[in-house]
């Protein structure tokens, strides 16, 4: 059954693939992005699949921008069936290397952005007494790592809010669902990567560890051959199911992480995590590599 679906953050990555996939399944997709000059990759993907979607400008931190999109959806379709809050980014950096402004910007997009869009989408969903709100969280929403405290905070906040909202919106038969993917080779780790202003500051007490983690993440992502469309497939299944699970983890690695995090005592889990993370640190320090 064709549904009206609004997706944020469609210029690349999961948002782009999800928009194209859902459009290819006959849904009426409203694919949005903050900067329309970056729409060509989405247009190419849609053309490759021989489908179309409405492409609109939407900045999740700008209520006026959001209101404009909701007005267009209301005028064209009269309702909204599914909202997919996908827009977001990750900033790397140890806490002392991050400024309050950098942390606030992370929260404004990843957390408050989802709140902003959801708040204005609900009037299009409530009257029909059905719908789904799908929030793109992360493995970082249930476990944390050094140098990603701002990103972790934004995803943990998103998860807590989503669980509460799930209870509230039962009144209107609107389901709230989390998607918690792990690491995939997308632009968030390359041209869209963001770092704290002091990340590469040699005077930072975390400089050596920042360099080590940057290399480790890069090597891991370069060797990551999971298909990013796994996430789009997961979202498609959630939309299709009458009663989807609240938490949905598309990749086996993250499923293992989630299970281990729940079963093991926190101290043991943390110790094993740190041993794996810092394995090899300092070995190349003398050579300057």
Buried (B, 14 or more C-beta within 10 A) or exposed (E): EEBBBBBBBBBBBBBBBBBBBBBBBEBBBBBBBBEEEEBEBBBEBBEEEEBEBBBBBBBBBBEEBBEBBBEEBEEEBEBBBBBBBBBBBBBBBBBEBBEEEBBEBBBBBBBBBBBBBBEBBBEBBBEBEBBBBBBBBBBBBBBBBBBBBBBBBBBBBBBEBBEEBBEEBEEBEBBBBBBBBBBBBBBBBEEEBBBBEBBBEEEBEBBEBBBBBBEBBEEEBEEBEBEBBBBBBBBBEBBEEEEBEEBBBBBEBBBEBBEBBEEBEEEEBBEEBEEEBBEEBEEEEEEEE
